[in-house]
Amino acid sequence: MTMEPRFEHNKVENDLYKAWEEAGVFKPSNAKATDGKPKKPYTILMPPPNANASLHAGHGMYTVDDILIRYKRMQGYSALWVPGLDHAGFETQFVYEKQLAKEGRSRLEFDRQTLYDNVYKFVKDNSGQIIEQFRRLGFSADWSRTVFTLDPHVLERAFTTFSKMVVEKLIYRSDYLVNYCTNCGTSLAELEILHDEREDKLYFLKYGPVTVATVRPETLFGDTAVAVHPKDKRYAKLVGTMVPLPLTTRMIPIVADEMVDVEFATGAVKITPAHDQNDFEAGKRHNLEMIKVINQMGRMTLPKDVTTPEIDGMKVKAAREKTVEALQAAGAIDKIDEHYLHAVTVCYKCKRDMEPMTVPNWYIKVETLKPPVVAAIKTGKTKIFPARYEKHLLDWMEIMHDWPISRQVAWGIRIPAWYDVLKNPTIYATFLDAQHNSVSGEVGELLEKHSFSEIETGLQTISAPKDATYVVSKNKPDGQFLQETDTFDTWFSSGQWPLVTLKDDENATRHPTDTMATMVDILRIWVSRMMMFGIYLNGETPFKNVYLWSKVTDSKGAKMSKSKGNVVNPLILVDKYGADAFRMSLIFGNGDGDKVPLSDDKVRAMRNFANKIWNMARFFLMMNEDKNIEYQTSATSEIEKLALVDIDKEILGKLAETVKVVNNSLEKFRFGEAADAIYHFMWDEVAAIYIESIKDREDKDVALTVFYHVFTTSLKLLHPFMPFVTEAVWKELPGTEGMLVTAEYPTN
């Protein structure tokens, strides 16, 4: 029997993977266990990657899921790894819009439905690549079970959950701060805004005994507090007192908040919760009123307590000039810095200044949803690994505010709420008229010049007042109803992932699922919400264990980014060194929860390990020529009958210890420890010492039998980590039955 001089990964990986799939080994086994009872289920749900994504270094950490599912499959479980793909809302629409921009076009040229259909086609045309790349890494998911987050049954679940929460009064509408382009008539995601560094005037305004600095004096009409740092001794005695707000009859409080930069200007800042992101958060912390003074048409809407009513209705730029004039007349301007350099957010399309402003949003009340999650963690129904992240999740549950679940994008699951325009004439709508011109305004006024059909057909966005009446329905009610144009936050739909990935007849046996392995970055925004929804809708936590992957970095531990030029393309490494080498490089030598440095050198080292395994097999086959030995891969009892010498007993003892360490480590989700143990055993003990001893042995039959047992057992241990080389070697050895992928895993 001959083998290639070295392990050529590119010659075997594709064929081996195809053989696994054709044999159906990735599907959960319905075969009975040895005791005649059904196999115990083991279930992992794949965190769904972006449907039109391409493999990046971070995706490599899905290797953890594959190690677990292969390990449990070999242990005799009915192992199921359910894969998925995410529509990825903002991110996907942004990628599509970048393509439009290359063509000199914009999403604002399309009505909402056309834009949605265009993005859907874009995703469909570009999706599936990530799954093929996952196959290249050897991931053994049941691909026939792939769930897309816009599949019909996923939409049905989102609608049902939303309707249930509305009925149970867990859903309400309130203001939410967004970046709004008054020229384009739409809000933009953080991904869509640009940052333009420029000089502006910085105005120092007198609020009684305190002076604040701002580049936007026209927003002072929406101020509801002045904030100072709690450790700033200059203002210690003023905290809690009231100061007059210029150009109004209003008195506002001075509050202490750590958001304040004591080094900036005077160290005192005006708080305008309805028109600044930091102020919005501060407003929530101090229960401040939100006064919106700029509307979606970019005009001032002043409250009744102002002393300069002529500013009401002005465009922002004109209002700023008029406000400054009034402040100067009132002696409320201390000084003006004519050359203040700062970053301004501008619209990626029209390049005009964005207006941070509050728009009505849909919220979920979390007060009653949080305690069951906390209880599940504290009682161990859901265990977190590494353990230190348990506190992170508990801390988050304690401070979690009500969750805004709507997003102002077309790509996603549209919220099934409908507004009767005759009952809600102040709904603000933007649509394309029959001539394809963009028209915006309150729908009551728009209906005076346009038909309802024209508005409905060309509809792009609507913004209904937070007290607007609505009907929840999957289908349009009879009458002149417009559907909410906001979509659900993607975490709302993916938060129900455990409920849409299992089949109805699997809930009794596979829920709670066994392990959710995912990025530590989304512990708060995804794991916590899956637990909330799971307990709320299904009565129990959706998974028994949560394992948080480490973050993949460059070789120096720095975050990868295109701007730094340190992005590592994993496909290049896989092409060059093989999938096994790439997988093992992410696990070997890395502590759980630590950064995972990825480098060409380390992947090459793991390729060398694959070659070492291959050469160990070649050595055995060479030494076994002309031998008439019957080998059995699980004949431990037969080994003990042999005339063993000390070195045999020693290697068998070290094998037993390695089996114990690997199993115990995997059960405790200590993947690095398990990988290190099997690597050092095979290289340092078997290859470096035991194989060398065989060469001079006279009792080669005994030595080869011991080696065969040690080697095949080691291949089983290593298979979940490096599936291709181990399966390839398994095929070359005498006495091996079936595929290694379904062989019995060694036990302690």
C-alpha positions, 0 to 999 in steps of 0.5 A: 500500500503506497501513499503520497510522499506528503499530505496534499490537501487540495487532492483529498479535501473536496472528495472527502467532503463529498463522500461525507455528504453522500453518506448522509453523515451530517444528518441526525442519525435515526439509528438506535443506540447499542442498548436499543433505545433512540440515540440521545439528541445533541443540537447546535444552531448556527449563528446565521452569517450574512446571506451574501457575505464572503468568508472572513477570518472571524467566520473561522471560529465556527470551527468551534461549533464543528468540533462540538458536533463532530465530537458528539456525533462520534460519541453516538449522539443524534447530532444536528447542526442547523445552519442558517443565513441572515438577511442582515438589514442595514448592512445588506441594504448598504452594500446594495446601495454602494453598488447603485452608487457605482452606477450613479444611482440611489435608493431614493429613485425607487419606491419602497416595494421596488427597492425591497425587490431589487435588494432581494434579487441582489441577495439571491444572486450573491448568496450561497457563497458563504455556505460553499466556503463553510464546506471548504472548511469541513463544517458538518452542518445539515445543509438541507436544513438551512433557514433564511431569516426571510423564509415564510415561516420566519416571517410568520413567527415574527408576525405572530410574536409581534401581534401577541406582544401588542395584545399583551401591551408589551409593545408601545411607540415612543421617540427614538433618535435617528440621523435624518436627512431633511433634503432626502426625506429619510433617516440613515443608518450609521453605515450610511452617513459620512463625516466631514471635517470642517471649520464652524463657529463655536458660540459661547452662550450664557445660561445665567451663571453658567456658559455653554459652548455649541455650534448649533445655537438654534437647538437651544429651544429644545434644551432641557438641562445643562450638564457638568462632570460630577468631579468638576469642582467649578460647578459642584455647588450649582448641581441641582439648581435651575438656570434660565434658558435664553430666548425662553421663559423656561428654567432648566436644571444643572445635572451631573453626568460623566458624559461631559468632557471637562477639557472641552470649552467651559466644561458645561454642555447644553443637553438637547435630548431630541437632537443629539445622540449623547444628549438623548442618552443623558436625557434618559438617564436624568428623565429629561423632557424631549422637545423636538424643535426641528421637523422632518422638513428641516424647519423649526417647530418651537414650543410656546415658551419662546420669546422669539416666535418669528423663528418658528417655521424657518429653515435651520440655516436661517434660524441659526442666523436669527437665533444668534441675532436674538442672543446678541441682542439679549446679551447672552453671547459671551464670545464666538470662536470663528475657527472651530474644527470639528467633524460633521455628519453629512448624507452620503447621497446629497452631502448635506448636513444630517439632522439628529432628531427623534422619530416615533419608534416601536419599543418592547417593554423588557421589565417583565422579560428580564427576570426569567433570563436572570433566573435561568443564568443564576440557576444554571439552566443556561451556563455561560462559557468562559464563566467570566462572561456570566457576569457580563450578561447579568450586568447587561440584564440589570441595565437593559432599557426598553428595546427599540425594534424598528429600523428605517430601512426597506430591507427586512421584515416589514412591521405589520401595522397599518394606519388609516390615513383618514384617521391619521392625517398628520402622518408624514409621508415621502413618495414618488409621484406619477412623474417619478418626482419625490414628494413629502409632507403630511398625508392629509395635505398630500391627499388634496393634490394626489390620489391615495392610489398614487401615494400608495403606489409610489410610497417610500417612507412614512412616519406616524406620530407616536400616538397614531392609531393602527391595526395589526394585520398581515394583510391590508385592511379594507379602506385607505390604509398605509402599512408601516414602512419601518422594518423590524430590527434584525435582532427581533427576528434573529432573537427568535432563531431557536423557535424557527430552526427546529421542526415542530416535532423536534421541540419535545426532544431538541429544545432546549438546544444543547449549545449556542456558540457565537461571538462575544460581541453579540452576547448582549444584543443577540444571546440575551434576546434569544433567551428573553423570547425563548422563555416568553414564547416557549416557557424555557431557556432556548439553550443549555450552554452558551460558548463565546468565541474568541476574537480573531486578530492579526498576528500582533493581536490587533483588530483587523481592518482594511485601513490598517492593511492587516486583514488576513484572507482565510481562503488564501490560507486554506488554499495554501495550507489546507482547511485542517491547518487553518482550523487548528491554528485558531484553536491550538495554543489559544486560551478560551476567551482570549484573542486569537492571533492569526498568522501565516506562520502559525497556519504553516506550523499546523500544516506541518503537523498534518504532514507529520500525521501523514508521515506517521501513517507512511512509516507504519505502512512501510514497517508493516510490509510483509507482516501478517498482523490482523489489526482492529481499531478498538482492540484494547483488551487484545493489546493487554494480552501482548508481551508489552515492554516498558515503553509500550506501557508508557505510551499506552498510559500517556494515551489514556491520560490524553484521552481523559484530558481531551474528553474532559476539556471538550466537556468543559468547552476548553477547546485550546486545552484539548487541541494542545493535549492531542497535538503534543501527545502525537508529536512529542510522544508518539512521533518523537519517541515511540516511533523511533523506538520501533525501528530497533525493536526485535518484537516488531509485531508487538510494537506495530500492534501497540502503535496501530492502537495508539495511532488510530485512537489518536486519529479519533481524538484529533478528527473533530479538529482536523477532519480531512487529514485524519479521514484521509489517513484512516482510509489508508490504514488496514483494519479500519471499518467505515468512515472515521467521521462516524467512528466511536470516540475514545472514552476515558 
